[in-house]
Amino acid sequence: MTPEFVTAMAKETIEVILMISAPVLIAGMAVGLAVSVFQAVTQIQEMTLTFVPKMIVVFIVLLALSPWMMEIMLNYTSRIFTEIPNYIR
């Protein structure tokens, strides 16, 4: 394995991780921002008000995007397994 090969493999791994985690993180951040603005406007400082909506939205996004996420992970994993002979060289 050459350094270029390892670097390319690490780059692809990071891209897959970001593709899978970005929608969930962005949705959680958007809801957190909306709840923070709501709290600032109403001056309600309740901790569960920030936590519960984020949990619900993250759960809904995970349910909605799980087939897409699974497809990406399966494609990446199958590509890794089929290229094992190339890794040994």
Backbone as a printed PyTorch tensor [residue, N CA C, xyz], in Angstrom:
tensor([[[  0.8430,  -1.1800,   0.0000],
         [  0.0000,   0.0000,   0.0000],
         [  0.8870,   1.2420,   0.0000]],

        [[  0.5930,   2.1070,  -0.9050],
         [  1.3480,   3.3470,  -1.0080],
         [  0.6960,   4.4280,  -0.1600]],

        [[  1.4570,   5.4640,   0.1570],
         [  0.8630,   6.5660,   0.9220],
         [ -0.3080,   7.2310,   0.1920]],

        [[ -0.2300,   7.2800,  -1.1350],
         [ -1.3220,   7.8710,  -1.9100],
         [ -2.5960,   7.0420,  -1.7750]],

        [[ -2.4250,   5.7180,  -1.7770],
         [ -3.5710,   4.8230,  -1.6390],
         [ -4.2430,   4.9980,  -0.2830]],

        [[ -3.4280,   5.0650,   0.7610],
         [ -3.9770,   5.2350,   2.1110],
         [ -4.6730,   6.5910,   2.2330]],

        [[ -4.0780,   7.6240,   1.6430],
         [ -4.6810,   8.9540,   1.6830],
         [ -6.0110,   8.9740,   0.9430]],

        [[ -6.0650,   8.3340,  -0.2210],
         [ -7.3150,   8.2810,  -0.9830],
         [ -8.3840,   7.5090,  -0.2220]],

        [[ -7.9880,   6.4250,   0.4260],
         [ -8.9380,   5.6310,   1.2010],
         [ -9.4720,   6.4370,   2.3970]],

        [[ -8.5840,   7.1590,   3.0660],
         [ -9.0020,   7.9950,   4.1990],
         [ -9.9260,   9.1110,   3.7280]],

        [[ -9.6200,   9.6960,   2.5750],
         [-10.4680,  10.7630,   2.0250],
         [-11.8580,  10.2390,   1.7120]],

        [[-11.9320,   9.0700,   1.0970],
         [-13.2320,   8.4830,   0.7780],
         [-14.0160,   8.1530,   2.0470]],

        [[-13.3320,   7.6630,   3.0530],
         [-13.9880,   7.3390,   4.3180],
         [-14.5730,   8.5930,   4.9690]],

        [[-13.8070,   9.6650,   4.9700],
         [-14.2820,  10.9160,   5.5600],
         [-15.4670,  11.4620,   4.7750]],

        [[-15.4270,  11.3400,   3.4400],
         [-16.5490,  11.8010,   2.6240],
         [-17.8250,  11.0270,   2.9420]],

        [[-17.7070,   9.7150,   3.1150],
         [-18.8740,   8.9020,   3.4510],
         [-19.4170,   9.2930,   4.8210]],

        [[-18.5340,   9.4930,   5.7730],
         [-18.9630,   9.8870,   7.1160],
         [-19.7020,  11.2240,   7.0740]],

        [[-19.1630,  12.1770,   6.3330],
         [-19.8040,  13.4840,   6.2460],
         [-21.1460,  13.4130,   5.5170]],

        [[-21.2220,  12.6180,   4.4490],
         [-22.4930,  12.4860,   3.7270],
         [-23.5790,  11.8890,   4.6050]],

        [[-23.2020,  10.9380,   5.4340],
         [-24.1940,  10.2750,   6.2770],
         [-24.5990,  11.1490,   7.4690]],

        [[-23.6480,  11.8420,   8.0500],
         [-23.9590,  12.5920,   9.2700],
         [-24.4570,  14.0090,   9.0180]],

        [[-24.1550,  14.5930,   7.8760],
         [-24.5090,  15.9960,   7.6270],
         [-26.0070,  16.2830,   7.7120]],

        [[-26.8790,  15.5040,   7.0780],
         [-28.3130,  15.8480,   7.1690],
         [-28.8450,  15.8550,   8.5990]],

        [[-28.4010,  14.9030,   9.3910],
         [-28.8770,  14.8220,  10.7760],
         [-28.3430,  16.0010,  11.5870]],

        [[-27.0690,  16.3160,  11.4160],
         [-26.4810,  17.4230,  12.1580],
         [-27.0840,  18.7670,  11.7510]],

        [[-27.3150,  18.9460,  10.4520],
         [-27.8910,  20.2040,   9.9780],
         [-29.3190,  20.3650,  10.4910]],

        [[-30.1000,  19.3040,  10.4680],
         [-31.4740,  19.3800,  10.9770],
         [-31.4710,  19.6950,  12.4740]],

        [[-30.6080,  19.0390,  13.2300],
         [-30.5250,  19.3180,  14.6620],
         [-30.0890,  20.7480,  14.9450]],

        [[-29.1550,  21.2390,  14.1390],
         [-28.6850,  22.6070,  14.3300],
         [-29.7750,  23.6190,  13.9860]],

        [[-30.5330,  23.3480,  12.9250],
         [-31.6120,  24.2630,  12.5340],
         [-32.6920,  24.3240,  13.6030]],

        [[-33.0640,  23.1790,  14.1430],
         [-34.0750,  23.1570,  15.2040],
         [-33.5300,  23.8370,  16.4570]],

        [[-32.2810,  23.5950,  16.7870],
         [-31.6840,  24.2530,  17.9450],
         [-31.6730,  25.7600,  17.8070]],

        [[-31.3820,  26.2350,  16.5930],
         [-31.3930,  27.6760,  16.3560],
         [-32.8030,  28.2420,  16.4780]],

        [[-33.7770,  27.5390,  15.9130],
         [-35.1610,  28.0030,  16.0010],
         [-35.6480,  28.0370,  17.4500]],

        [[-35.3250,  27.0160,  18.2080],
         [-35.7320,  26.9770,  19.6180],
         [-35.0200,  28.0690,  20.4090]],

        [[-33.7580,  28.3240,  20.1090],
         [-33.0280,  29.3860,  20.8010],
         [-33.6400,  30.7540,  20.5280]],

        [[-34.0330,  30.9840,  19.2700],
         [-34.6930,  32.2590,  18.9490],
         [-36.0240,  32.3500,  19.6860]],

        [[-36.7720,  31.2520,  19.7110],
         [-38.0460,  31.2250,  20.4420],
         [-37.8260,  31.5140,  21.9260]],

        [[-36.7910,  30.9250,  22.5090],
         [-36.5090,  31.1650,  23.9250],
         [-36.0920,  32.6070,  24.1690]],

        [[-35.3360,  33.1750,  23.2540],
         [-34.9110,  34.5650,  23.4250],
         [-36.0980,  35.5150,  23.3280]],

        [[-37.0260,  35.2190,  22.4320],
         [-38.1940,  36.0860,  22.2550],
         [-39.1400,  35.9710,  23.4480]],

        [[-39.3880,  34.7610,  23.9140],
         [-40.3510,  34.5650,  25.0010],
         [-39.7140,  34.5940,  26.3810]],

        [[-38.4020,  34.6000,  26.4480],
         [-37.6430,  34.5820,  27.6930],
         [-37.9580,  33.3620,  28.5510]],

        [[-38.2650,  32.2490,  27.8980],
         [-38.4510,  30.9750,  28.5960],
         [-37.1120,  30.2570,  28.5810]],

        [[-36.5990,  29.9180,  29.7350],
         [-35.3010,  29.2630,  29.8180],
         [-35.4510,  27.8500,  30.3930]],

        [[-36.1090,  27.0010,  29.6650],
         [-36.3340,  25.6240,  30.0940],
         [-35.4070,  24.7120,  29.2930]],

        [[-34.6530,  23.8610,  29.9670],
         [-33.6760,  22.9970,  29.2990],
         [-34.3510,  21.9400,  28.4370]],

        [[-35.4700,  21.4030,  28.8720],
         [-36.1300,  20.3690,  28.0780],
         [-36.7110,  20.9410,  26.7960]],

        [[-36.9640,  22.2380,  26.7570],
         [-37.4900,  22.8750,  25.5540],
         [-36.4640,  22.8210,  24.4240]],

        [[-35.1930,  22.8010,  24.7400],
         [-34.1730,  22.6990,  23.6940],
         [-33.8790,  21.2480,  23.3320]],

        [[-33.9660,  20.3750,  24.2930],
         [-33.5530,  18.9890,  24.0870],
         [-34.5920,  18.1520,  23.3410]],

        [[-35.8340,  18.2350,  23.7430],
         [-36.8920,  17.3810,  23.1900],
         [-37.1370,  17.6370,  21.7000]],

        [[-37.2750,  18.8830,  21.2440],
         [-37.4780,  19.0820,  19.8000],
         [-36.3060,  18.5770,  18.9520]],

        [[-35.0900,  18.7670,  19.4460],
         [-33.9260,  18.2550,  18.7120],
         [-33.9790,  16.7400,  18.5950]],

        [[-34.3150,  16.0780,  19.6880],
         [-34.4060,  14.6140,  19.6710],
         [-35.4660,  14.1520,  18.6730]],

        [[-36.5990,  14.8010,  18.6650],
         [-37.6900,  14.4100,  17.7660],
         [-37.2830,  14.6080,  16.3090]],

        [[-36.6960,  15.7520,  15.9920],
         [-36.3020,  16.0410,  14.6110],
         [-35.2010,  15.0960,  14.1550]],

        [[-34.2210,  14.8500,  15.0060],
         [-33.1440,  13.9240,  14.6350],
         [-33.7120,  12.5320,  14.3950]],

        [[-34.6290,  12.0990,  15.2200],
         [-35.2570,  10.7910,  15.0320],
         [-36.0280,  10.7280,  13.7160]],

        [[-36.7650,  11.7760,  13.4000],
         [-37.5390,  11.8060,  12.1570],
         [-36.6130,  11.8080,  10.9440]],

        [[-35.5370,  12.5940,  11.0110],
         [-34.5790,  12.6300,   9.8910],
         [-33.9130,  11.2720,   9.7250]],

        [[-33.5470,  10.6410,  10.8200],
         [-32.9480,   9.3050,  10.7300],
         [-33.9160,   8.3000,  10.1170]],

        [[-35.1750,   8.3560,  10.5080],
         [-36.1710,   7.4550,   9.9190],
         [-36.3640,   7.7230,   8.4300]],

        [[-36.4210,   8.9900,   8.0650],
         [-36.6780,   9.3420,   6.6730],
         [-35.4900,   9.0160,   5.7650]],

        [[-34.2890,   9.2030,   6.2670],
         [-33.1070,   9.0330,   5.4230],
         [-32.3690,   7.7170,   5.6360]],

        [[-32.8930,   6.8480,   6.4800],
         [-32.1690,   5.6010,   6.7510],
         [-31.9780,   4.7260,   5.5140]],

        [[-32.9190,   4.6220,   4.5720],
         [-32.6280,   3.8190,   3.3750],
         [-31.4680,   4.3870,   2.5530]],

        [[-31.4360,   5.6920,   2.4080],
         [-30.3500,   6.3450,   1.6740],
         [-29.0110,   6.1500,   2.3830]],

        [[-29.0110,   6.3270,   3.7030],
         [-27.7830,   6.1430,   4.4760],
         [-27.2940,   4.7050,   4.3930]],

        [[-28.2170,   3.7650,   4.4790],
         [-27.8440,   2.3580,   4.4060],
         [-27.2720,   2.0150,   3.0320]],

        [[-27.8370,   2.5870,   1.9890],
         [-27.3290,   2.3350,   0.6390],
         [-25.8950,   2.8370,   0.4940]],

        [[-25.6270,   4.0260,   1.0180],
         [-24.2690,   4.5720,   0.9530],
         [-23.3020,   3.6940,   1.7330]],

        [[-23.6890,   3.2820,   2.9350],
         [-22.8060,   2.4460,   3.7490],
         [-22.5760,   1.0790,   3.1070]],

        [[-23.6230,   0.4840,   2.5350],
         [-23.4660,  -0.8190,   1.8860],
         [-22.5780,  -0.7300,   0.6520]],

        [[-22.7460,   0.3250,  -0.1430],
         [-21.8860,   0.5020,  -1.3110],
         [-20.4300,   0.6710,  -0.9070]],

        [[-20.1870,   1.4770,   0.1090],
         [-18.8210,   1.6940,   0.5760],
         [-18.2180,   0.3970,   1.1170]],

        [[-18.9870,  -0.3200,   1.9220],
         [-18.4780,  -1.5650,   2.5060],
         [-18.2210,  -2.6210,   1.4400]],

        [[-19.1210,  -2.7610,   0.4910],
         [-18.9090,  -3.7530,  -0.5630],
         [-17.7040,  -3.3860,  -1.4240]],

        [[-17.5080,  -2.0920,  -1.6730],
         [-16.3290,  -1.6560,  -2.4200],
         [-15.0450,  -1.9800,  -1.6600]],

        [[-15.0560,  -1.7820,  -0.3530],
         [-13.8810,  -2.0980,   0.4690],
         [-13.5830,  -3.6010,   0.4030]],

        [[-14.6200,  -4.4290,   0.5500],
         [-14.4110,  -5.8760,   0.5430],
         [-13.9800,  -6.3980,  -0.8230]],

        [[-14.5120,  -5.8380,  -1.8990],
         [-14.1180,  -6.3250,  -3.2240],
         [-12.6970,  -5.9040,  -3.5910]],

        [[-12.1970,  -4.8500,  -2.9630],
         [-10.8420,  -4.3810,  -3.2670],
         [ -9.7960,  -4.9180,  -2.3040]],

        [[-10.1490,  -5.8770,  -1.4490],
         [ -9.1820,  -6.4380,  -0.5030],
         [ -7.9510,  -6.9970,  -1.2230]],

        [[ -8.0840,  -7.7040,  -2.3490],
         [ -6.8640,  -8.1750,  -3.0320],
         [ -5.9290,  -7.0320,  -3.4450]],

        [[ -6.4890,  -5.8870,  -3.7890],
         [ -5.6430,  -4.7300,  -4.1510],
         [ -4.9310,  -4.1690,  -2.9450]],

        [[ -5.5120,  -4.3080,  -1.7610],
         [ -4.8810,  -3.7880,  -0.5600],
         [ -3.6500,  -4.5990,  -0.1750]],

        [[ -3.6800,  -5.8890,  -0.4860],
         [ -2.5990,  -6.7810,  -0.0830],
         [ -1.3450,  -6.5280,  -0.9040]],

        [[ -1.5040,  -6.1560,  -2.1490],
         [ -0.3480,  -5.9380,  -3.0380],
         [  0.5400,  -4.8320,  -2.5760]]])
